[in-house]
Amino acid sequence: MSEDPPAAPAGGSTRPPSLSAVLEALLLVTDEPVPAALLATAAEAPAPEVEQTLADLERDYREADRGIELRRVAGGWRLYTRTDCADRVERFLLGGQSARLTQAALETLAVVAYRQPVTRSRISAVRGVDVDGVVRLLQARGLITDAGQDAETAGTLYRTTPLFLERLGLRTLDELPPLAPLLPELDELDDASTSR
């Protein structure tokens, strides 16, 4: 009597998965950018091979006109929905709820991004209004976080988070666009805030 061969796995093949398949599977279950070195460890593959495979996948997604894309942001790699599909995805996920930040939140976030680490009183001085509620909102959304205490005032310092970089599609803060030339110089803003 002969034995039946073992059933093929769900993918239909008994071969081990390719490195690109393993990397896609790992990236599919992450909710933040993953450094290539960590992916190499998880995939049990050499780091240079993983880097090359990620670059190839990034290109393949772009050229195939797929609904997702692979991006290198905030020190790692992550799968995203394509930018030109964002409005439909947002409507689907939010069911009409607004997830956009208010003008006040955007202004406060910009002050933190360009001045970090910065205290709440400095942010208020630059914006000319109380920012307590907005700072709490930005912390709750994970866009800013505590960064210790100011040595002079003992006020809490704030800085942006990796999620901030990720949401803006930036690798580092150095990629922030330069401030418009019509804005007052930051030194002038400091002088104005200390003279109050």
PAKOL-168850 format. One record per residue: x, y, z of N, C-alpha, C, O in turn; residue in three letters. Coordinates in pm, whole numbers. Atoms other than C-alpha are relative to their C-alpha. Layout:
residues N
    n.u    n.v    n.w   ca.u   ca.v   ca.w    c.u    c.v    c.w    o.u    o.v    o.w resn
      X      Y      Z      X      Y      Z      X      Y      Z      X      Y      Z  ALA
...
END
This chain:
residues 196
    n.u    n.v    n.w   ca.u   ca.v   ca.w    c.u    c.v    c.w    o.u    o.v    o.w resn
     85   -117      0      0      0      0     90    123      0    180    134     83  MET
    -83   -120      9    148    336   -101    -62    113     80   -184    126     92  SER
     48   -116    -78    127    647    112    -24    118    -92     46    135   -192  GLU
     27   -121     76    -23    967    -23    109    101     28    157    110    142  ASP
    -99   -104    -24    227   1250    -72    -58    107     90   -180    127     93  PRO
     52   -107    -87    204   1534    180    -67    108    -83    -26    136   -196  PRO
     73   -107     69    -39   1808     86     90    121    -16    169    154     72  ALA
    -77   -121     25    115   2116    -70    -51    112     89   -171    117    118  ALA
     47   -112    -80    104   2430    143    -96     88    -78   -111     72   -199  PRO
    105    -84     61   -162   2694     74     49     72   -125    -31     98   -215  ALA
    -53    -70    117     66   2868   -176     11    -90   -121     35    -41   -231  GLY
     -4     92    113     64   2554   -392    139    -49    -34    155   -118   -135  GLY
   -137     39     31    441   2498   -377     68    -51    126     40     -4    237  SER
    -76     49   -115    675   2300   -154    136     68     10    210     42    105  THR
   -125    -75     -4    970   2529   -236     -7    107    109   -115    157    140  ARG
      2   -112    -97   1074   2781     28    -32    129    -73     -3    143   -191  PRO
     36   -126     65    946   3133    -39    125     80    -39    230     67     23  PRO
   -111    -87     42   1167   3381   -224     22    108    105    -65    134    188  SER
    -31   -108    -93   1335   3660    -31    -99    114    -18   -141    174     81  LEU
     96   -109     22   1102   3915   -193   -135    -35     63   -202     52    118  SER
    127     41    -61    799   3712    -77      7     11    151    -88     56    215  ALA
    -17     -9   -146    935   3692    278     -3    146     43    -69    180    141  VAL
     -3   -142    -36   1006   4066    285   -138     63    -12   -179    142     74  LEU
    138    -52     15    658   4148    151    -86    -44    117   -161     37    172  GLU
     81     52   -111    501   3926    418     34     74    130    -55    110    207  ALA
    -41    -72   -121    706   4093    694    -51    144     -2   -102    194     99  LEU
     42   -139     10    627   4443    568   -152     15      8   -203    119     51  LEU
    146     -6     -3    258   4362    538    -54      6    143   -161     62    166  LEU
     51      6   -137    225   4304    913     57    108     91     28    109    210  VAL
    -56   -107    -84    419   4609   1033    -85    126    -10   -149    152   -112  THR
     74   -126      4    260   4938   1127     93    120     14     47    231     39  ASP
    -97   -108      1    580   5143   1123    118    -42    -86    136   -162   -109  GLU
   -114     36     84    892   5161    906     97    -93     74    125    -75    192  PRO
    -91     99    -58   1131   4868    965    137     15    -66    147     12   -188  VAL
   -134    -10     58   1508   4910    922     37   -127    -77     -4   -237    -41  PRO
    -41    113     83   1664   4687    656     77   -104     81     63   -223     56  ALA
    -77     94    -82   1897   4532    915    -93    -92     79    -66   -211     93  ALA
     97     82    -73   1598   4412   1119    -72    -97    -94    -96   -212    -59  LEU
     61     88     99   1432   4276    806     95   -113    -40     52   -226    -60  LEU
    -99    102     35   1755   4092    720      7   -107    107     15   -226     76  ALA
     -2     96   -110   1760   3931   1063   -125    -89     -4   -115   -211      7  THR
    125     75      3   1394   3829   1040     -8    -94   -120    -63   -204   -110  ALA
      5     81    122   1435   3697    685    115   -100     -7    121   -185    -96  ALA
   -117     87     -2   1760   3521    777     75      6   -133    107    -95   -194  GLU
    -68    -25    128   1929   3676    474    107    106     21     96    187    113  ALA
   -104   -103    -11   2242   3888    422    -57    140    -24   -139    160   -113  PRO
     50   -138     10   2182   4261    469     13     59   -140    -82    122   -186  ALA
     -8    -58    135   2317   4362    124   -103    -58    -97   -156     13   -182  PRO
    100     63     86   2086   4112    -45   -140     53     32   -221     74    -59  GLU
    130    -57    -41   1790   4244    155    -14    141    -53   -120    177   -105  VAL
      4   -137     52   1877   4604     62    -31      1   -149   -114     79   -196  GLU
     21      6    144   1892   4512   -306   -142    -47    -34   -206      6   -125  GLN
    135     51     24   1567   4315   -290   -105    106     31   -204    118    -41  THR
     93   -109    -32   1390   4606   -120     -1    105   -109   -108    153   -148  LEU
     -7    -97    109   1513   4845   -388    -71    -53   -125   -140     22   -194  ALA
     67     62    115   1393   4600   -656   -151      0     18   -226     30    -75  ASP
    144     -1    -27   1052   4568   -489    -58    140    -14   -166    158    -69  LEU
     45   -140     11   1022   4946   -464    -22     36   -147   -124     94   -183  GLU
     10    -28    143   1086   4975   -838   -114    -81    -64   -192    -27   -142  ARG
    104     86     59    859   4681   -926   -140     51     30   -225     55    -58  ASP
    131    -54    -35    563   4827   -735    -30    125    -82   -141    141   -133  TYR
     19   -125     74    612   5164   -902    -31    -27   -147   -122     33   -203  ARG
     17     27    143    639   5020  -1252   -125    -81    -31   -177    -75   -143  GLU
    116     87     23    348   4776  -1211   -133     72     16   -238     12     -7  ALA
    123    -77    -16     94   5053  -1140    -95    -68     98   -214    -84     71  ASP
     78     68   -103    -24   4877   -823    -60    102     96    -24    219     93  ARG
     64    -87    -98   -237   5022   -545     86     26    123     54    112    205  GLY
    -91    -21   -112     49   4995   -297    139     32    -53    172      5   -169  ILE
   -138    -29     35    405   5115   -297     87    -23    122     41    -15    236  GLU
    -96     20   -107    715   5043    -93     84    127      7    137    173    -93  LEU
    -76   -123    -17    887   5348     54    101    -14    112     79    -86    210  ARG
    -98    -11   -107   1199   5415    257    -26    133     70     -8    239     10  ARG
     30   -120    -79   1101   5662    532     40    -22    145     41   -135    194  VAL
    -26      2   -144   1201   5746    889     95   -112     41     75   -176    144  ALA
   -101    100    -35   1499   5509    884    -37   -144    -27     32   -235     20  GLY
     40    138     28   1315   5204    755    -84    -10   -126    -97     86   -202  GLY
     83     29    117   1091   5049    492   -141    -33     45   -162    -96    149  TRP
    139     29    -32    713   5029    487    -84      2   -126    -57     78   -219  ARG
     96      0    110    429   4946    248   -106    108     27   -151    125    140  LEU
    101   -106     -9    185   5232    179    -98    -16   -115    -67    -77   -217  TYR
     89    -13    115   -120   5286    -32     55    114    -85    119    206    -35  THR
    -50   -104     90    -41   5496   -336    -62    134     33   -179    142     71  ARG
     45   -135    -33    -69   5870   -285   -124     39    -78   -214    102    -23  THR
    116    -41     81   -314   5915   -572   -126    -81     32   -233    -53    -22  ASP
    117     76    -46   -546   5657   -407    -43     43    140   -143     -6    192  CYS
     20    -35   -141   -534   5827    -66   -140     50     31   -196     13    134  ALA
    133    -55    -31   -865   6015    -90   -104   -110     10   -191   -105     97  ASP
     98    109     -4  -1061   5697   -164     22    -90    122    -73   -134    186  ARG
    -31     83   -117   -882   5497    105    -44     71    127   -102      9    216  VAL
     39    -77   -118   -938   5774    360   -151      0     18   -201    -21    129  GLU
    147      3    -10  -1310   5794    280    -49   -137     44   -141   -147    126  ARG
     40    136    -36  -1338   5415    307     26    -27    148    -60    -81    217  PHE
    -36     30   -139  -1158   5395    643    -72     87    101   -110     40    208  LEU
     57    -92    -98  -1306   5700    808   -151     14    -10   -214     68     80  LEU
    144     -8     13  -1659   5674    678    -54    140     15   -159    161     76  GLY
     46   -138     -4  -1687   6050    641     55     82    115     40    204    116  GLY
    -58    -76   -111  -1509   6144    966    122     76    -49    194     29   -138  GLN
   -117    -79     39  -1247   6414    934    119    -35     88    111    -31    211  SER
   -121     32    -75   -895   6311   1032    105    109    -19    219     93     25  ALA
    -97   -105     29   -730   6633    920     27     83    126    -58     97    213  ARG
    -36    -88   -110   -546   6857   1161    -54    140    -28    -63    182   -143  LEU
     47   -138     14   -682   7206   1225    117     89    -36    233     49    -27  THR
   -105    -98     31   -491   7515   1117     87     24    122    209     32    111  GLN
    -76    -23   -124   -390   7573   1480     95   -117     28    209    -95     68  ALA
    -85    118    -23   -256   7216   1508    115     -3    -99    228    -35    -62  ALA
   -106     -2    101    -62   7248   1182    105    106     32    225     82     16  LEU
    -94   -107    -35     92   7578   1293     86    -40    119    207    -18    119  GLU
    -74     45   -118    189   7433   1630    100   -109    -36    213   -109     11  THR
    -88    109     45    335   7123   1466    119     56    -77    231      6    -63  LEU
   -109    -61     75    540   7343   1233    101     65     94    222     54     73  ALA
    -90    -62    -96    684   7538   1527     86   -107     68    207    -90     82  VAL
    -76    108    -65    783   7214   1701    100    -59    -99    216    -82    -62  VAL
    -88     63     99    929   7068   1380    125     84    -26    235     30    -36  ALA
   -113    -85     35   1150   7368   1307     82     49    120    197     90    104  TYR
    -71    -53   -118   1244   7465   1666     40   -108    100    101    -75    202  ARG
    -19    104   -100   1273   7130   1842    144    -15     47    238      7    -29  GLN
    105     12   -102   1328   7065   2118    -43    140     46     38    232     55  PRO
     56   -130    -31   1101   7349   2222   -105    -14    111   -177   -114    118  VAL
     97      3   -110    893   7435   2530   -136     50    -47   -148    115   -151  THR
    136    -46     29    521   7500   2533     -7    152      2    -77    212    -79  ARG
      5   -147     -8    581   7863   2637     65     62   -124     19    166   -171  SER
    -61    -50    124    812   7915   2337    -97    -13   -117   -109     77   -200  ARG
     97     20    107    549   7767   2107   -109    107      9   -147    166    -91  ILE
    104   -103    -21    287   8000   2259     50    137    -41    -25    215   -100  SER
    -56   -129     36    519   8297   2213      8     18   -151    -20    126   -203  ALA
     -8     -8    146    573   8218   1846   -138     14    -62   -158     95   -152  VAL
    135     -3     58    205   8156   1776    -85    115     53   -179    157    -14  ARG
     76   -111    -57     76   8433   2005   -130    -43     65   -215     41     93  GLY
    120     52    -65   -191   8209   2160     39   -116     91    148   -172     79  VAL
    -22    115    -86   -221   7942   2427     -7   -128    -84    -97   -142   -168  ASP
     -6    121     83   -130   7602   2281    -18   -128     79      8   -237     27  VAL
     10    119    -84   -202   7364   2570    -85   -110    -63    -41   -225    -72  ASP
     89    101     59   -495   7187   2404     55    -58   -129     42   -178   -154  GLY
    -55     46    127   -324   7167   2067    119    -93     24    133   -194    -46  VAL
   -114     86    -32     -6   7021   2220    -50   -137     46      5   -240      7  VAL
     56    129    -45   -216   6754   2395    -53    -80   -118    -33   -201   -125  ARG
     53     68    119   -389   6673   2064    114    -61    -83    105   -176   -125  LEU
   -113     49     80    -56   6640   1879     70   -117     69    118   -209      3  LEU
    -57    113    -75     77   6414   2156    -91   -122    -14    -43   -234    -34  GLN
     95    112     10   -240   6201   2144      6    -64   -138    -14   -185   -151  ALA
    -11     54    136   -197   6161   1768    137    -60    -28    159   -118   -135  ARG
   -131     59     14    164   6054   1823     95     78    -89    195     23   -135  GLY
    -84    -81     88    314   6340   1620    111     74     74    214    105     15  LEU
   -105    -60    -82    508   6502   1906      8    -78    131    -85   -150    168  ILE
    -19     70   -126    649   6369   2232     87     83     93    155    176     49  THR
    -88    -66    -97    823   6484   2551    144    -28    -35    179   -138    -78  ASP
   -144     16     28   1196   6542   2508     81     52    117    187    112     96  ALA
    -73    -44   -118   1304   6615   2865    -46    137     47   -155    183     13  GLY
     34   -131    -56   1310   6947   3049    103    103    -40    222     74    -54  GLN
    -88   -113     31   1454   7286   2961     82     31    126     27     44    235  ASP
    -89    -24   -114   1756   7353   3185    -29    133     70    -16    144    192  ALA
     24   -133    -58   1664   7721   3236   -135     12     66   -145     62    178  GLU
    137    -23    -48   1287   7711   3283    -64   -122     64   -168   -110    128  THR
     55    128    -47   1229   7345   3379   -130    -37    -72   -201   -128    -31  ALA
    118     33     80    950   7348   3119     25   -125    -84    139   -155   -120  GLY
    -11    120     82    880   7031   2924     37     38   -143    -20    130   -201  THR
    -39    -19    139   1053   7017   2587    -76    -99    -87   -105   -211    -45  LEU
     71     86     95    875   6874   2284     80    -13   -128    151     79   -169  TYR
    -63     27    129   1005   6717   1964    -96    -84    -82   -191   -142    -30  ARG
     82     84     86    853   6542   1666     40   -146     16    147   -177     69  THR
    -21    145    -14    828   6163   1650     32    -62   -136     18      4   -239  THR
    -16     69    128    918   5906   1385   -131     -5    -81   -127     -6   -204  PRO
    129     -1     71    544   5898   1303    -16    130    -79    -70    128   -190  LEU
      3   -128     73    571   6268   1206     77    -13   -130     27     26   -236  PHE
    -80     19    122    850   6183    961    -73    -91    -98    -78    -65   -218  LEU
     69     96     85    653   5888    831   -118     63    -72   -135     44   -192  GLU
    118    -63     60    335   6089    773     36    101   -108    -39    120   -204  ARG
    -43    -96    100    530   6352    582     85    -64   -110    121      2   -207  LEU
    -79     70    101    724   6089    387    146     44     -1    210     45   -107  GLY
   -137    -47    -11   1059   6217    514     88   -106     64     42   -185    146  LEU
    -96     91    -65   1369   6019    605     55     63    127     69     -5    229  ARG
    -55    -72   -116   1511   6284    841    -58    141      1   -120    185    -95  THR
     46   -139    -12   1429   6634    964     73     92    -97     23    199   -131  LEU
    -75    -80     97   1694   6764    725    -77     18   -130    -49    110   -207  ASP
     79     -8    123   1441   6703    445   -118     96     11   -192    115    -86  GLU
    107    -99    -12   1196   6960    587     30    113    -98    145    153   -114  LEU
    -24   -111     93   1147   7237    331     45    124     76      9    143    192  PRO
    -43   -122    -67   1315   7569    409   -120     92     25   -217     91    -51  PRO
    107    -95    -30   1097   7834    570     -4    108   -108     99    143   -165  LEU
     16   -105    102    959   8097    335     83    122     37     91    158    155  ALA
    -85   -116    -29   1188   8401    302    -76    117     61    -13    206    120  PRO
     77   -112    -55    904   8633    406    -26    -14    149    -70     82    214  LEU
     22     17   -143    882   8484    754    108     71     78    221     83     29  LEU
   -104    -63    -81   1062   8667   1034    107   -104     36     78   -223     47  PRO
   -109     90    -38   1399   8521   1126    -31    -58    138    -94      8    221  GLU
     26     64   -129   1385   8276   1418     62     80    114      5     83    224  LEU
    -62    -83   -105   1624   8503   1614    -90    116     38    -98    153    156  ASP
     92   -109    -29   1373   8787   1582   -117    -48     83   -163     23    173  GLU
    109     56    -79   1098   8561   1715     46    -25    143    -29      1    238  LEU
    -53     22   -136   1320   8466   2011      8    131     76    -29    138    194  ASP
    -10   -131    -63   1386   8834   2083   -137     50     43   -153    105    151  ASP
    135    -46    -32   1014   8909   2071    -57    -77    119   -126    -18    203  ALA
     56     79   -109    929   8622   2307     67     30    133      2     21    237  SER
    -69    -30   -128   1193   8718   2567    -28    141     47     -6    172    164  THR
     26   -137    -42   1091   9084   2568   -139     15     59   -175    124    103  SER
    136    -10    -57    737   9002   2685      1     -9    151   -104     -2    214  ARG
END
